[in-house]
Amino acid sequence: MDKLRPKPARVKLPERPATFAEFGLDMKPYFTLYKDHDRPATFAHFGVDVERERPLVDTVVGPYRKWFNINRREKVFLVTGTVSLLVTLGLTIDRLVASDKATPYFTFALLLVVNIVFCLFYMFHAILLEHPHELFVFAFSIAALFIYCIANFVETLEDGLDIVKLVRLIVMCVFGTFNMVYGMYLGTMYHRQRNLIFRTVGANINLQALCGNMYLFSDLLKFNIQLETSMVILVLDDGIYLNTNMEKIVLGLGLPVTLIWNILGFLAIRYENKLLVGLFLLTCWVLPVYTTYKFVDVSFLWKTWTEHSQKVLPSCILVCGILGILVRVFLVVVVVHLSQNFGHGLGGKVFGAKKLSRPGLRLRGLERRPMSWPRARAFPNKRWTLSWYKHQREKHRRANRSATLTGLS
């Protein structure tokens, strides 16, 4: 008989998610006391500083590391490098002011000042962005400064011992060697870790390789600016006095043309524009032509220089010219490789993309598309056409009419 009795139906409780109150947590004060009326609650209302926890800061020229994210070894490198380079810069400016402006010594001191400023920029920019190639360029520039200081000290040793140049040489021997070796070590570490590249493009190996090439291209552009600026300064053979019209033209147009060409290359990669890449490649012959002209000029005048001091600046011209041509060849190769892989949006990720302060504004400008495109994922096989809308409108109209007639009857 018990088996024949109907079992009582189960009472289904309404399904709802668990709340904080069921666990004894009263979250209402947090949403009533700290919540604004015009915006939802954020992590800052609960004491969580999201901006401080972010290791990178998005800027116009790309993501930068925050100061608290720099470790102790990098801070030691920055402090020692800054102090030594500033001391060397001060001593060089002292020699620049004291030297005669109509002599090659003025040109040599001005060349040292420009390269020291570039070294300071390389050091901070490479640490904040974790650019390994820029640290390698920094180490090479320190070695070039070291050679410059030795050559200048030996050249003027015949006229008497210069205490300022001796102190500058000692500073470069002690701190310059440390900065060069430590910069190579940090550059090798950045190249192996690739932390910034991983944070920028993720774990995709192909995108990481393209991102690394973009960083290499930007670093080569900076090094190219340094070499071309040095070539323009080396036009001043007799200090600030210009002897020929060619020197006046190079000094007047050299720096503007250099900046325009390098900015053109940066914009071509930043916006992934093949038209700008074409203009960049079509104008890449300017520096090699001028460098070839300087090589021919130096080769004709080399035999007329009998003293060793007269061959120092021409030797610098040869070194800067050869390096400038090599760097420009690398720039052409890298930009051709990058232009063949445009379309991944890496320019905005690597060099910084302009973000809207109100993301909701993107919804106002909906793209125009045919009416036959699907608009809802709930009906993947349904095609929302204009005839379907007319059919639905007529269906609702008939239903409303029948309901009205039923009510009247």
Buried (B, 14 or more C-beta within 10 A) or exposed (E): EEEEEEEEEEEEEEEEEEEEEEEEEEEEEBEEEEEEEEEEEEEEBEEEEEEEEEEBEEEEEBBBBBEEBBEEEBEEBBEBBBEBBEBBBEBBBBBBEEBEBEBBBBBBBBBBBBBBBBBBBBBEBBBBBBBBBBBBBBBBBBEBBBEBBEBBBBBBEEEEEBEEBBEBBEBBEEBBEBBBEBBBBBBEBBBEEBBBBEBBBEEEEEBBBBBBBBBBBBBBBBBBBBBBBBBBBBBBBBBEEBEEEEBEEBBEEBBEBBEEBBEBBBBBBBEBBEEBBEBBBEBBEBBBEBBEEBBEEBEEEEEEBEEEBBBBBBEBBBBBBEBBBEBBEBBBEBBEEBBEBBEBEBBBBBBBEEEEEEEEEEEEEEEEEEEEEEEEEEEEEEEBEEEEEEEEEEEEEEEEEEEEEEEEE
